[in-house]
Amino acid sequence: YINAGEIEAGNTTFDYAKMSDADAEEARASLIEEKGFFILPSELFCNVRAKAAEDENLNETLEKIFANIEDSAKGSEAEDNFAGLFDDFDVNSNKLGGTVAKRNERLVKILDGIAAMKLEYKDNAIDAFGDAYEYLMTMYASNAGKSGGEFFTPSDVSELLTRIGTVGKTEVNKVYDPACGSGSLLLKAQSVLGKDAVRQGFYGQEINITTYNLCRINMFLHDVGFDKFDIACEDTLTAPQHWDDEPFELIVSNPPYITGREMEELPKSVADYEPHLAPYGGEDGLDFYRSIAKNFAPALKPGGYLAFEFGDTQADAVCAILAENGYTILERKRDFNDRERAVLAQYGRKDENYGN
């Protein structure tokens, strides 16, 4: 970002990575204002990696850099979007190795592996960096069983919900997910509509602190600026957020819908690993649908849409909840196995222009 600005200004040989930290400090204030954070040249990925194999304190180096990135945003408008962002990055975990040397050896391999992926997303038509992240999310979700839905909605499901929620639209003011997980559903609106078609950005809330951090990181990896997203770490059932903001044109959600009985049947490996409440949707799996339908009706802009995914036996119950709370059902969508898995609704009377 810095190099591009300098080159545009005529300084074609400029390279921020080669600057001294002392010289770079002059740009700290302006960069924090523009991007929300600041990284010293010595703490850039390329420079850390170049010295990693000889850095006997690599774990401490990385820990310090994560802290410096978060601290750089303190006192700025971006502070909330960076606070605690790397809390789950434990570079001293015994899972990396039994000794500091072993841990650092593995960290070097991770840095080298990332470098080999050549994720220069700015030079590609596709979002290689963000897509690689989404791919890893998909692999984890598939291996984690049903609870993978805690933080990640598969791409095809995300695209279905977004496309039915934007029929006839070329842009929306903003998109909201009251149970956003890692943000994959939110970001699909940008993919479907286009980079600048979500004018005011992405909003959501997520109770799990790890998943909340994944969502914020996912926003940055997909080149969403700090001023274009607002993710809250709150419980949707007891502390709904954002409903008193300017109404949204699109609300999409794949909330937890596993029932009490299904929770009891989860494999022990999954049940022990995942927080109990992450995939749990109440005894009948419908608690979140009731809460969102009731609490977020004022958050929908006139003419806006709400799109839900649900379990393969919950279609009638979810649609009934929506109808009871004043929504009009516009579409019920089936998956490739001919099971109803998604619904599109509008609060109040049906918009006669829908689908035109």
C-alpha positions in Angstrom: 0.0 0.0 0.0 2.8 2.4 0.9 4.9 1.5 -2.1 2.0 1.9 -4.5 1.4 5.5 -3.2 5.1 6.4 -3.5 5.4 5.0 -7.0 2.2 6.9 -8.1 3.9 10.0 -6.8 7.0 9.4 -9.0 9.3 7.7 -6.5 9.7 4.5 -8.5 12.6 3.0 -6.6 10.9 3.3 -3.2 10.7 0.2 -1.0 9.2 0.5 2.5 10.6 -2.8 3.5 14.2 -1.4 3.2 13.5 1.8 5.2 14.9 2.1 8.7 12.4 1.9 11.5 13.4 5.4 12.6 12.6 6.9 9.2 9.3 5.0 8.9 8.1 6.4 12.2 7.4 9.7 10.5 4.5 8.1 8.6 3.0 6.4 11.7 0.2 8.9 12.4 -1.0 9.2 8.7 -0.9 5.5 8.1 -3.0 4.8 11.2 -5.5 7.3 10.1 -5.7 5.7 6.6 -5.4 2.0 7.4 -6.1 1.8 11.1 -2.7 0.3 12.1 1.0 0.6 11.6 3.8 -1.9 11.1 7.5 -1.0 11.2 9.7 -2.1 8.3 11.6 -4.5 10.5 8.3 -6.2 11.5 7.0 -6.8 8.0 6.6 -10.5 7.1 9.4 -10.5 4.5 11.9 -9.1 7.0 10.9 -11.3 9.9 11.1 -14.4 7.6 14.5 -13.4 6.3 16.0 -13.6 9.8 13.7 -16.3 11.2 16.1 -19.2 10.9 18.8 -17.4 12.9 16.4 -15.8 15.4 16.7 -17.8 18.6 13.9 -15.8 20.1 11.5 -16.0 17.1 8.5 -16.9 19.3 9.1 -13.7 21.3 9.7 -11.7 18.1 6.3 -12.8 16.7 4.6 -12.2 20.1 6.0 -8.7 20.2 4.9 -7.9 16.6 1.4 -9.0 17.2 1.2 -6.8 20.3 2.7 -3.9 18.4 0.1 -4.1 15.7 -2.7 -4.1 18.2 -1.1 -1.3 20.2 -0.6 0.9 17.1 -4.4 1.2 16.8 -5.0 2.3 20.4 -6.5 5.7 20.6 -7.6 5.7 17.0 -10.9 5.1 15.3 -9.8 1.5 14.5 -9.0 0.6 18.1 -12.0 -1.7 18.6 -11.3 -3.6 15.4 -7.7 -4.4 16.5 -8.1 -4.9 20.3 -7.3 -8.5 21.2 -7.0 -9.5 17.5 -4.2 -12.0 18.1 -5.2 -13.3 21.5 -5.5 -16.8 20.2 -2.1 -16.8 18.5 0.0 -18.7 21.1 3.5 -18.9 19.7 4.6 -20.5 23.0 2.2 -23.5 22.8 3.6 -26.9 23.6 1.7 -28.1 20.5 4.3 -26.4 18.4 7.1 -28.3 20.2 8.4 -29.3 23.7 11.2 -26.8 23.7 11.7 -23.2 22.5 14.1 -24.5 19.8 11.5 -27.0 18.5 8.8 -24.4 18.6 10.9 -21.9 16.7 11.9 -24.6 14.1 8.2 -25.2 13.4 7.4 -21.5 13.2 10.2 -21.1 10.6 8.6 -23.8 8.5 5.2 -22.1 8.8 6.7 -18.8 7.7 8.4 -20.5 4.8 5.3 -22.3 3.8 3.2 -19.1 3.7 5.9 -17.4 1.6 5.9 -20.3 -0.9 2.2 -19.8 -1.5 2.9 -16.5 -3.3 -0.4 -14.8 -2.1 0.0 -11.5 -3.9 -3.7 -10.9 -4.0 -3.3 -7.3 -5.2 -1.9 -8.5 -8.5 -4.7 -11.1 -9.2 -8.2 -10.8 -10.4 -9.1 -13.4 -7.7 -8.8 -12.9 -4.0 -6.0 -15.5 -3.6 -5.1 -14.6 0.0 -8.7 -14.5 1.3 -9.6 -17.6 -0.7 -6.7 -19.6 0.7 -7.9 -18.7 4.2 -11.5 -19.7 3.3 -10.1 -23.0 2.0 -8.5 -23.8 5.3 -11.7 -22.8 7.1 -13.6 -25.3 4.9 -11.1 -28.1 5.6 -11.4 -27.5 9.3 -15.2 -27.3 9.2 -15.5 -30.6 7.3 -13.2 -32.3 9.8 -15.0 -30.9 12.8 -18.3 -32.5 11.9 -21.6 -30.6 12.6 -19.9 -28.1 14.9 -17.9 -26.8 12.0 -21.0 -24.7 11.3 -20.1 -22.8 14.4 -17.9 -20.4 12.4 -18.1 -21.3 8.8 -20.9 -21.5 6.2 -19.8 -23.4 3.1 -19.3 -21.2 0.0 -22.1 -22.6 -2.0 -24.6 -22.1 0.8 -23.3 -18.5 1.4 -23.7 -17.7 -2.3 -27.3 -19.1 -2.4 -28.4 -17.0 0.6 -26.7 -13.9 -0.8 -28.0 -14.3 -4.3 -31.7 -14.8 -3.2 -31.3 -11.9 -0.8 -30.0 -9.5 -3.6 -32.4 -10.4 -6.4 -32.9 -7.3 -8.5 -30.2 -5.4 -6.6 -26.9 -4.2 -7.9 -25.9 -2.8 -4.5 -27.0 -2.6 -0.8 -26.3 -0.1 1.9 -24.9 -2.7 4.3 -25.2 -6.3 5.2 -25.7 -7.8 8.7 -25.3 -11.3 10.2 -26.5 -11.7 13.8 -24.5 -14.9 14.2 -21.6 -14.2 11.9 -19.0 -16.8 12.8 -15.9 -16.2 10.7 -17.7 -13.7 8.5 -17.9 -15.9 5.4 -21.6 -15.1 4.8 -21.0 -11.4 5.2 -18.1 -11.4 2.7 -20.1 -13.3 0.1 -22.2 -10.2 -0.4 -19.0 -8.4 -1.6 -18.1 -11.4 -3.8 -21.6 -11.6 -5.4 -22.3 -7.8 -5.8 -18.8 -6.4 -6.3 -16.1 -4.7 -4.3 -17.8 -1.4 -3.7 -21.5 -2.5 -4.0 -21.8 -2.9 -0.2 -21.6 0.8 0.4 -21.4 1.2 4.1 -19.9 -2.1 5.0 -20.4 -5.3 7.0 -21.9 -5.7 10.5 -22.3 -8.8 12.7 -21.9 -10.3 16.1 -20.4 -13.5 17.4 -20.2 -14.8 21.0 -17.1 -17.1 20.7 -14.0 -14.9 21.2 -11.8 -17.2 18.9 -14.4 -17.1 16.1 -14.9 -13.3 16.7 -11.1 -12.8 16.1 -11.2 -15.0 13.0 -14.0 -12.9 11.6 -12.1 -9.7 12.1 -8.9 -11.2 10.6 -11.0 -12.5 7.7 -12.2 -8.9 7.0 -8.7 -7.6 6.7 -7.6 -10.6 4.6 -10.4 -9.7 2.2 -9.2 -6.1 2.0 -12.1 -4.7 3.9 -11.0 -1.5 5.7 -11.4 -0.9 9.4 -14.1 1.7 8.7 -16.1 -0.7 6.6 -16.9 -3.4 9.3 -18.3 -3.5 12.8 -18.2 -6.9 14.5 -19.5 -7.2 18.1 -18.5 -9.9 20.5 -21.9 -10.4 22.1 -24.6 -13.0 22.7 -27.3 -12.7 20.0 -29.9 -14.2 22.3 -29.4 -11.9 25.3 -27.6 -8.8 23.9 -28.6 -8.2 20.3 -26.4 -5.5 18.7 -26.7 -3.0 15.8 -30.5 -3.2 15.6 -30.8 0.5 16.5 -28.3 1.5 13.7 -29.5 2.7 10.3 -31.6 -0.2 8.9 -30.0 -2.8 6.7 -31.0 -3.8 3.2 -29.8 -7.4 3.8 -29.7 -9.6 6.8 -28.2 -13.1 6.2 -27.6 -15.8 8.8 -26.7 -19.4 9.3 -27.3 -19.5 13.1 -26.8 -22.5 15.4 -29.6 -25.0 14.8 -28.5 -28.2 16.4 -31.1 -29.6 18.8 -30.6 -30.9 22.4 -30.9 -34.5 21.1 -28.3 -33.9 18.4 -25.9 -32.3 20.9 -26.0 -35.6 22.9 -25.2 -37.5 19.7 -22.2 -35.4 18.7 -18.9 -37.5 18.6 -16.9 -37.1 21.8 -13.9 -35.7 19.9 -16.1 -32.9 18.6 -18.1 -32.3 21.8 -14.9 -32.1 23.9 -13.2 -29.7 21.5 -16.0 -27.2 20.7 -17.6 -24.8 23.2 -20.9 -26.4 24.2 -23.1 -23.5 23.1 -21.4 -22.9 19.8 -23.6 -25.1 17.6 -26.5 -25.4 20.1 -29.7 -23.8 19.0 -31.9 -24.7 22.0 -33.8 -27.9 22.7 -35.7 -27.7 19.4 -32.8 -25.9 17.6 -34.9 -22.8 16.9 -33.9 -20.3 19.6 -31.8 -18.1 17.3 -34.5 -18.0 14.7 -37.0 -16.8 17.3 -34.6 -14.2 18.6 -33.5 -12.8 15.3 -37.1 -12.7 13.8 -38.3 -10.8 16.9 -35.4 -8.6 17.8 -34.1 -7.6 14.3 -37.2 -6.7 12.5 -36.5 -3.0 13.2 -33.1 -3.5 11.7 -34.5 -4.3 8.2 -34.8 -1.4 5.9 -38.2 -1.2 4.0 -37.8 -3.4 1.0 -34.8 -5.2 2.6 -34.5 -9.0 2.8 -33.7 -11.6 5.5 -32.2 -14.9 4.3 -31.8 -17.9 6.7 -30.2 -21.3 6.4 -31.7 -24.0 8.6 -31.5 -27.7 9.3 -33.0 -30.1 6.8 -36.1 -30.8 9.0 -36.7 -27.2 10.2 -38.2 -25.4 7.1 -41.9 -25.3 8.3 -40.9 -24.3 11.8 -38.6 -21.5 10.7 -41.1 -20.2 8.2 -43.8 -20.3 10.9 -41.6 -18.3 13.2 -41.0 -15.6 10.6 -44.8 -15.4 9.7 -45.7 -15.1 13.4 -43.3 -12.1 13.7 -44.7 -10.2 10.7 -42.5 -11.4 7.9 -43.7 -12.4 4.4 -42.1 -15.6 3.0 -40.8 -14.9 -0.5 -38.9 -18.1 -1.4 -38.1 -21.5 0.1 -35.0 -23.0 -1.5 -34.0 -26.7 -1.7 -30.5 -28.2 -1.8 -29.2 -30.8 -4.2 -30.8 -33.5 -2.2 -34.2 -31.8 -2.6 -34.4 -30.8 1.0 -35.5 -27.3 2.0 -32.5 -25.6 3.5 -33.0 -21.8 3.0 -35.7 -19.2 3.1 -36.0 -15.6 2.0 -38.4 -13.3 3.8 -39.4 -9.6 3.9 -40.7 -7.8 6.9 -44.3 -6.7 6.4 -46.1 -6.7 3.1 -44.5 -8.3 0.1 -42.6 -6.0 -2.2 -44.4 -6.4 -5.6 -41.1 -5.6 -7.4 -39.4 -8.7 -5.9 -37.7 -10.7 -8.6 -38.1 -8.1 -11.3 
